[in-house]
Structures are given as structure tokens and as C-alpha cells.
Amino acid sequence: MPSLSELVRSHTDLSEEDVAWLQLLQADWQIIADLSFADLVLWLPDREGRGFWAGGQMRPTTGPTAYVDDVVGTFVPVGRRPMLDAAWAQGRLVREGDPEWRDDVPVRVETIPVRRGDRVIAVVARNTNLLGVRTPSRLELSYLQTAADLTQMIAHGFFPVPGPRSDHADSPRVGDGFVRVDAAGRTVYASPNALSVYRRLGLSGDLAGLSLADATRDLVPPRRRPDEETLSAVLGGRAYRDTELGAEGGEGVSLIVRSIPLRPQGDHIGALVLLRDVTDLRRRDRELVTKDATIREIHHRVKNNLQTVAALLRLQARRIDEPAARSALEEAVRRVGSIAIVHETLSQTVDEYVAFDDVVDRLGVMVSEVGVTEGRVRVRREGSFGELSSEAATALAMVLTEVLQNAAEHGYDPEGPGGTVTVSPGRLMGRLRVVVDDDGRGLPEGFDLDSSTNLGLSIVRTLVESELGGQLSLGPVPGGPGTRVVVDVPLA
């Protein structure tokens, strides 16, 4: 299905500013569809004047759809739908005409010009499924009247309202709670769901006739509501924006309030106020924040414990005179230290993913500055690992620790000048390929990975093949001295 921008570029002469206006309209037209109990279709004018292209479609959540199939991308030539032509040419709402029949369903069609400034840039068709229509309730009449006001605003260029959109992902919908206020901010009608929200706040009577802002002040303590200017502007219906009540801590009711001022002919006549009870959502948010903090604290404590273990092993190594035993303990210190670095990184983030470049850089410093290679071998990274899951990061950190340490200790002559070990990561087709090259003396003659008894290489092979599900290979650096280790693992 083509996007609005694609259709505009392919078939119309609309400007970027026109497209931005239509996108603002689409951001809120679920509200209009729900208030109208009707499907909305956005029709774009063909650049050659041959007809209209369907650039967007929205079905109602409050009633049956008039369009079972998607129509976006379809073309209607001039003359096939006279109401569409009339709304575009005359710049007015067109309601006359008999219902259309679609698959044995009667559909009432109304067309609304979309005006931006002094130009009509598109037409919205409102399609109402008339099957099963009955006498509307007061709720439905309030919905329909508000929808009529909004469509008048679209036709006169007063809607959508330019400016930043709401930053609430939990923005209220029509069915969450609907309140209609007059120009003075007094409640004309409140839906049962809206009344339920205010009853949970502590309201004992009805909202009808009350100032919505004053009623809210009586029910919500100052510490759990916005500043007075915001409260009056939103709940009084004078500002096109939203606010949240009771969102900061606390155990009481939390709700999001959104106001859409109504001025169908240019003068302010009131507003549509939507409410949504987000108490359970905020409670879960607080639980997630607490959980995240707990997880970070656990990683921090694990890191501290590992560092304590490493310090104890280091002290023990200093008391041992046997070189082989001391070397084994020093290797254990480095292995424990590599895991501690991963947990330290995890303790500083809110999710279970690790920015692995920092981990590798710290591993390189650790390998370069300790042991018999201190100061002689430099580790350099070329490229980026990106983010890895904590499980993959821990295993890969141990793999790289062993590979780097092995290159630093065994790849160079103990009496020689040392050299550089280069780590080159790359991502391709869902896999991570890490190449570690040193410029040392190369592998021993007759070396075979399968028959090697080196503990470090055994650890690397087990981690790469079993833990990471990847492949490991060792060989000479192509065209130069030294050894190349390649680790190829799938990414989650």
C-alpha cells in the first residue's frame, strides 16, 4: 500500500507544506472517524485534473465500517463521484444525494473540502454505514454534533491546528471519556466513561453544568495537577493540547486530559475534552522503573563481587613462586575481569543491551597493561560492534579476552619490540564477523586448532560454537606476518 508522501510525489502538485498539513489532519482523524461513526477517505487531486487519488483511509472504532477493503492508491476519475467533484470545485461541504449501495449495504457519503489558507488542497469523504441505523442516543448525538463542528473547521481551514503534537503515547480516544464544554468551560455533556473517571477521582454528583476546571481543582490536590494556567487552558477548552493529572508518584488516580477547541465558523463555541484513566499504566510504569533500577543494582553488585574475586586471585598469585601457577592465576584474573566489565556496563544502562565498543576498548587496555606484555603490545579497534544483548556480550567479551591475551603473550618474541593487535568488527546479513589480526611471528609450524590443548583456545572454541552458535577459524594474516583469528556469530 503506497504512503501519502509517495502518492503525492507520483500523482499531485501538492507542496511539502500541503503534505505537512494533511499529515497533521491524519494524526487526529481517528477522533473524527469515531465521532462520526464513519469511514474517512482522503482524496488527493491529480496533477492533470483527471480525478482524485485515495491517499489515506481511517475506519471507525465506534461503528461498522463502510469499506471492507482498503482503497488507498485507487483512482476515481472526474464525473464518477459528483459529490467529490463539487466539494473540490466549490470548496463547501456536500451532503445531498441518495445513499450508495456497496455489497447490499447502504452508505451515506458526505464530502468535506480540506482547506489550507485560501486554497482547497484535498477532499475528505465521510462514509457512514446505514445498516441497522436507529434513533441515536444522547451520547451519539453529542458525538455527531462535535464531528459536524470539526468537519466545518476542516472546511474553513481551522483544523488541524499547527504546532507540536502530544508527547503522550497514551493519548485519549473518544471511547475513553468524552466531555463537551461550552465557551465558558462549563460541562454541556459528559459520557458515562468520562463520569466514571471523575467518580474515581471522588466526584459524587454529575458534571453537567459544572466548570470542568473548577471541579478538577476540588478533586485533585495541587501537587498532583499542572500549573493553574495549563489547568484552566486545557480543562476550560481554550488550548489545543493535553496534560496529565496525578502522574507524579502517588497511589491515586492518574488521567490524561486532552482539549480540542471548537470554532466551526471562526468563533470559539466550546471544546471537545477527551479523558483517559491511565492509573494502571502509570502503576506498571513505576513497577518497570523499580525493576530496571533493581536490575542495574544487581549488575553493579555482581561487578563488585567479581572485582573482589579478581583482587583475591591477584593477591594469591603474588604469593606463589611457581611461574606456571602464577600465570594460571593471572589468566583467571583477566577472565573474571572481562565479565566484570560487561556487568559494569550493564549497571549503567536501562536495558539489557550493551554498547560493546566500550567493552572492547577496556578489554584492550586491560590486556595491554598487565602481564609480561605490559607496554609492548597495543590493541586497536577499527569499526563498531554496535549493541549486543547481555548474554552475547558476556560470552564475546571472554572470547576476545582470550584471543587478545593469546596474541599478546604468544604472538611476539619476549625479547622483541612488540607490536599491534587490530580488532575489526563488521555486521552483514544478520551476522557479526570479528577479525583479530596481530603483526607478530605467526602460528607455530604444524599448528592445528582441532588438536590444540591450549586452555584459552579451548575456552574460545566452546564459547563461540556452543554459547554463541558461531564459527571460529585461525590462520596466517593474508599477505603479511602474524596471525588472524576470525569469529563469526549470528546476531539475535
C-alpha positions in Angstrom: 0.0 0.0 0.0 1.6 3.3 -1.0 2.1 6.0 1.6 0.7 9.5 1.4 4.1 11.0 0.5 4.6 8.5 -2.3 1.1 9.2 -3.8 1.7 13.0 -3.6 5.0 12.8 -5.3 3.7 10.4 -8.0 0.3 12.0 -8.9 -0.1 15.5 -7.5 1.4 19.0 -7.4 0.9 19.5 -3.7 3.8 21.2 -1.9 5.7 20.0 1.1 3.7 22.4 3.3 0.4 20.9 1.9 1.6 17.4 2.8 2.5 18.5 6.3 -1.0 19.9 6.7 -2.6 16.7 5.6 -0.3 14.7 7.9 -1.5 16.8 10.8 -5.0 16.1 9.8 -4.3 12.3 9.6 -2.7 12.4 13.1 -6.2 13.3 14.6 -8.7 11.9 12.1 -9.3 8.7 14.2 -11.1 11.1 16.5 -13.3 12.4 13.7 -14.0 8.9 12.4 -15.1 7.7 15.8 -17.2 10.8 16.5 -18.8 10.4 13.0 -19.3 6.6 13.2 -18.0 6.7 9.7 -15.1 5.8 7.5 -12.9 8.6 6.3 -11.1 8.6 2.9 -8.6 11.3 1.9 -8.8 12.1 -1.8 -5.9 13.9 -3.5 -6.3 15.9 -6.7 -4.5 14.5 -9.7 -1.9 16.9 -11.2 -3.5 16.7 -14.6 -7.0 17.4 -13.3 -8.2 13.9 -14.4 -9.7 12.9 -11.0 -8.6 12.0 -7.4 -6.3 9.5 -5.7 -7.2 7.9 -2.4 -4.3 9.0 -0.2 -5.5 7.8 3.2 -8.2 5.8 5.0 -9.5 5.5 8.5 -12.2 3.2 9.9 -14.2 4.0 13.0 -13.9 2.0 16.2 -17.4 3.1 17.3 -19.5 1.6 14.4 -19.5 -0.7 11.4 -17.2 0.1 8.6 -18.4 1.1 5.1 -15.2 -0.2 3.4 -14.3 -3.8 3.9 -11.3 -3.4 1.5 -8.5 -0.9 1.5 -8.9 1.9 -1.0 -5.6 3.7 -0.6 -3.9 4.1 -4.0 -7.1 3.8 -6.0 -8.1 6.4 -8.6 -11.6 8.0 -9.2 -11.9 9.9 -12.5 -13.8 13.2 -12.7 -17.5 12.6 -13.1 -17.8 9.3 -11.4 -18.5 10.8 -8.0 -20.1 14.2 -8.4 -20.1 15.0 -4.7 -16.3 14.7 -4.7 -16.1 17.0 -7.7 -18.4 19.5 -6.1 -16.6 19.7 -2.8 -13.3 20.3 -4.7 -14.6 22.8 -7.2 -16.9 24.8 -4.8 -14.9 24.5 -1.6 -18.0 23.5 0.5 -19.4 20.5 2.4 -21.6 18.4 0.1 -24.3 16.3 1.8 -27.0 16.0 -0.8 -27.6 12.8 -2.7 -29.0 9.3 -2.2 -27.1 6.6 -0.3 -24.7 4.5 -2.2 -25.1 0.7 -2.1 -22.0 -1.3 -1.6 -22.3 -5.1 -1.2 -26.0 -4.7 -0.2 -25.1 -2.1 2.4 -26.5 1.4 2.2 -23.8 4.0 2.7 -24.3 7.8 3.2 -21.5 9.8 1.7 -20.5 13.4 2.6 -17.6 15.2 1.2 -15.5 17.8 3.1 -13.0 20.2 1.4 -9.7 20.3 3.2 -8.7 24.0 3.2 -5.2 25.3 3.9 -5.1 29.1 3.9 -7.1 30.3 0.9 -6.8 27.0 -1.0 -8.6 23.7 -1.1 -5.8 21.1 -1.2 -7.8 17.8 -0.8 -11.2 16.4 0.0 -12.2 14.0 2.8 -15.1 11.7 2.1 -17.1 10.6 5.1 -18.8 7.2 4.5 -21.5 6.1 7.0 -22.8 2.5 7.1 -26.6 2.9 7.4 -27.3 -0.7 8.0 -29.1 -1.0 11.3 -29.4 2.7 11.9 -31.7 3.5 14.9 -32.7 6.5 16.9 -29.5 8.0 18.3 -28.9 8.3 22.0 -27.8 11.5 23.7 -24.2 10.2 23.6 -24.4 9.6 19.8 -26.0 13.0 19.2 -23.2 14.7 21.1 -20.6 12.7 19.1 -22.3 13.6 15.8 -22.6 17.3 16.7 -18.9 17.5 17.7 -18.0 15.7 14.4 -20.0 18.3 12.5 -18.2 21.1 14.2 -14.8 19.6 13.4 -15.7 19.0 9.7 -16.8 22.6 9.5 -13.4 23.6 10.9 -11.7 21.4 8.3 -13.7 23.1 5.5 -12.8 26.6 6.8 -9.1 25.9 7.4 -9.3 26.0 11.2 -8.4 22.3 11.7 -5.9 20.7 12.1 -4.1 23.1 14.4 -0.5 23.7 13.6 2.1 23.2 16.3 3.7 20.3 18.2 1.8 17.1 18.7 1.1 15.5 22.0 4.1 13.7 23.5 1.8 11.2 25.3 1.9 7.8 23.8 -1.3 7.1 25.8 -3.4 10.0 24.2 -7.1 9.6 25.0 -9.5 8.2 22.5 -13.2 9.1 22.0 -14.4 6.0 23.8 -12.1 6.5 26.9 -14.1 9.5 28.0 -15.9 12.3 26.1 -16.8 15.7 27.6 -18.3 18.7 25.7 -17.8 22.1 27.3 -19.2 25.4 26.3 -17.3 28.6 25.6 -17.1 29.3 29.3 -15.7 25.9 30.1 -18.9 24.5 31.7 -19.8 20.9 31.0 -22.6 20.5 28.5 -22.4 16.7 28.3 -20.2 14.0 29.8 -20.2 10.4 28.5 -20.6 7.6 31.0 -16.9 6.7 30.7 -16.0 10.3 31.5 -18.2 10.3 34.5 -16.7 7.1 35.7 -13.2 8.7 35.5 -14.4 11.6 37.7 -16.2 9.3 40.1 -12.8 7.6 40.6 -11.4 11.0 41.4 -14.1 11.4 44.1 -16.9 13.2 42.3 -20.3 12.4 43.9 -22.7 14.1 41.6 -22.9 14.9 37.9 -20.6 17.0 35.8 -23.4 18.7 33.8 -23.3 22.5 34.4 -20.1 22.5 36.3 -16.9 24.2 35.3 -14.6 21.3 34.4 -11.5 23.1 35.6 -13.1 24.1 39.0 -14.4 20.5 39.5 -11.0 19.2 38.8 -9.4 21.6 41.3 -11.7 20.4 44.0 -10.9 16.8 43.4 -7.1 16.8 42.6 -4.6 18.2 45.1 -2.2 20.9 43.8 0.8 18.6 44.0 -0.8 16.2 41.5 -2.0 18.6 38.9 -0.4 21.0 36.4 0.1 24.7 36.9 -3.0 26.9 37.1 -2.6 28.3 33.6 -2.3 24.9 32.0 -5.2 23.5 34.0 -7.5 26.4 33.0 -6.5 26.4 29.4 -6.9 22.6 28.9 -9.9 21.9 31.0 -11.5 25.2 30.0 -11.2 24.1 26.4 -9.2 27.1 25.3 -5.9 25.4 24.4 -5.3 22.7 21.8 -3.1 20.4 24.0 -3.1 17.8 26.7 -2.0 17.4 30.2 -1.7 14.7 32.9 -3.2 14.8 36.4 -1.7 12.8 39.2 1.1 11.4 37.1 4.0 12.2 39.6 4.2 9.3 42.1 1.3 8.8 44.4 -1.2 6.0 44.5 -4.3 7.9 43.4 -6.0 8.1 40.0 -3.9 9.3 37.1 -5.6 10.6 33.9 -4.6 12.3 30.7 -6.9 15.2 29.6 -6.8 16.4 26.0 -8.7 19.5 24.7 -9.6 20.4 21.2 -11.2 23.9 21.0 -14.2 24.1 18.6 -14.8 27.1 16.3 -16.7 25.9 13.3 -17.3 29.4 11.9 -14.3 31.1 13.4 -15.7 32.0 16.8 -14.9 29.9 19.9 -18.1 28.0 20.9 -16.6 25.4 23.3 -14.4 22.4 23.2 -14.1 18.6 23.0 -12.3 17.3 26.0 -11.1 13.7 26.0 -10.2 11.8 29.2 -8.3 8.6 29.7 -7.7 6.8 33.0 -4.1 5.8 33.0 -3.8 4.7 36.6 -2.9 1.1 35.8 -0.5 2.2 33.1 1.3 4.5 35.5 1.4 1.9 38.2 3.1 -0.5 35.7 5.5 2.2 34.6 6.5 2.7 38.2 7.0 -1.0 38.6 9.1 -1.1 35.5 11.3 1.8 36.7 11.7 -0.1 40.0 12.6 -3.3 38.2 15.1 -1.5 36.0 16.7 0.1 39.0 16.9 -3.3 40.7 18.4 -5.0 37.7 21.1 -2.2 37.4 21.8 -2.6 41.1 22.2 -6.4 40.7 24.7 -5.8 37.8 26.6 -3.3 40.0 26.8 -5.8 42.9 27.8 -8.6 40.6 30.6 -6.4 39.2 31.8 -5.5 42.7 31.8 -9.2 43.7 33.7 -10.2 40.6 36.3 -7.4 41.2 36.7 -8.7 44.7 37.3 -12.2 43.4 39.8 -10.9 40.9 41.6 -9.0 43.7 41.8 -12.1 45.9 43.2 -14.1 42.9 45.7 -11.4 42.2 46.9 -11.4 45.9 47.2 -15.2 45.8 49.2 -15.0 42.6 51.7 -12.7 44.2 52.4 -15.2 47.0 53.1 -18.1 44.6 56.7 -18.6 43.4 55.9 -21.2 40.8 55.7 -19.4 37.5 53.2 -21.7 35.9 50.8 -21.4 38.8 51.2 -17.6 39.0 50.5 -17.4 35.2 47.4 -19.5 35.6 46.0 -17.2 38.4 46.8 -14.1 36.3 44.8 -15.6 33.4 41.9 -16.3 35.8 42.1 -12.6 37.0 41.7 -11.4 33.4 38.8 -13.8 32.7 36.9 -12.6 35.8 37.8 -9.0 34.9 36.3 -9.3 31.4 33.0 -10.5 32.8 33.1 -7.7 35.4 33.5 -5.1 32.6 30.3 -6.3 31.0 28.3 -6.1 34.2 29.7 -2.7 34.9 28.4 -1.5 31.5 25.0 -3.1 32.2 24.8 -1.4 35.5 24.8 2.0 33.7 22.1 1.3 31.2 18.3 0.9 31.4 18.0 -2.1 29.2 19.7 -5.5 28.7 21.8 -4.4 25.7 25.5 -3.4 25.8 27.3 -0.8 23.7 30.1 -3.2 23.1 32.7 -0.9 21.6 33.4 0.5 25.1 33.8 -3.0 26.5 36.3 -4.0 23.8 38.3 -0.8 24.3 38.6 -1.5 28.0 39.5 -5.1 27.4 42.3 -3.9 25.1 43.6 -1.6 27.8 43.5 -4.5 30.3 45.4 -6.8 28.0 48.0 -4.2 27.1 48.8 -3.0 30.6 49.1 -6.2 32.6 51.3 -9.3 32.4 54.5 -9.9 30.5 53.3 -7.8 27.6 52.9 -4.6 29.5 53.7 -1.6 27.4 54.9 -3.6 24.4 51.7 -4.6 22.7 48.9 -2.1 21.7 45.3 -3.2 21.0 43.4 -1.1 18.4 39.8 -1.3 17.3 38.7 -0.5 13.7 35.0 -0.4 13.2 32.0 -0.7 15.5 30.3 -3.7 17.2 27.1 -1.8 17.9 24.8 -3.0 20.7 24.7 -6.7 21.8 22.5 -8.5 24.2 23.9 -9.1 27.7 24.2 -12.8 27.1 26.1 -12.4 23.8 28.2 -9.6 25.3 29.4 -11.7 28.2 30.4 -14.6 26.1 32.0 -12.5 23.4 33.9 -10.4 26.0 35.5 -13.7 27.3 36.3 -14.8 23.8 38.1 -11.5 22.9 39.9 -11.5 26.2 41.4 -15.0 25.5 42.1 -14.1 21.8 43.8 -10.8 22.6 45.8 -12.2 25.6 46.9 -15.2 23.5 48.0 -12.8 20.7 49.9 -10.5 23.1 51.6 -13.3 25.0 52.4 -15.8 22.3 52.4 -13.8 19.1 55.6 -11.8 19.8 59.2 -12.5 20.7 59.5 -11.9 24.5 62.7 -10.0 23.8 61.4 -8.2 20.8 59.8 -4.7 20.4 56.2 -5.9 20.5 53.5 -4.7 18.0 49.8 -4.0 17.4 46.8 -6.2 17.6 43.9 -5.0 15.5 40.2 -5.8 16.2 38.0 -5.3 13.1 34.2 -5.9 13.7 31.6 -5.9 10.9 27.9 -6.6 10.6 26.4 -8.2 7.5 23.2 -10.1 6.8 22.3 -10.7 10.4 25.8 -11.8 11.5 28.7 -10.3 13.4 32.2 -11.0 12.0 35.1 -10.1 14.1 38.7 -10.3 12.7 41.6 -10.1 15.1 45.0 -9.6 13.4 48.4 -9.3 15.0 51.7 -8.5 13.4 53.7 -11.0 15.3 55.6 -14.1 14.4 52.6 -16.2 13.4 51.4 -19.6 14.3 53.8 -22.4 15.2 54.7 -24.7 12.4 52.2 -27.6 12.1 49.6 -25.8 14.4 46.1 -27.4 14.3 43.2 -25.9 16.1 41.4 -29.3 16.4 44.3 -30.9 18.2 45.4 -27.9 20.3 45.5 -28.4 24.1 45.7 -24.7 24.9 43.2 -23.9 27.6 42.5 -20.4 26.3 41.7 -21.7 22.8 39.5 -24.4 24.2 37.5 -21.8 26.1 37.2 -19.7 23.0 36.1 -22.5 20.8 33.5 -23.7 23.3 32.1 -20.2 23.8 32.0 -19.4 20.1 30.4 -22.7 18.9 28.2 -23.6 21.9 27.3 -20.3 23.6 27.2 -18.1 20.5 26.3 -20.6 17.8 29.1 -19.3 15.6 32.3 -20.3 13.9 36.0 -19.9 14.8 39.0 -20.0 12.4 42.7 -19.4 12.9 45.3 -18.8 10.2 48.1 -16.5 8.9 47.3 -12.9 8.1 46.9 -12.7 4.3 49.9 -11.1 2.7 51.8 -10.3 5.9 53.3 -11.6 9.1 51.2 -12.5 12.1 48.1 -14.5 12.9 44.4 -13.9 12.0 41.6 -15.1 14.2 38.0 -14.8 12.8 34.9 -15.1 14.9 31.6 -15.3 13.0 28.4 -15.4 15.1 24.7 -14.8 14.4 23.0 -11.7 15.8 19.8 -12.1 17.7 
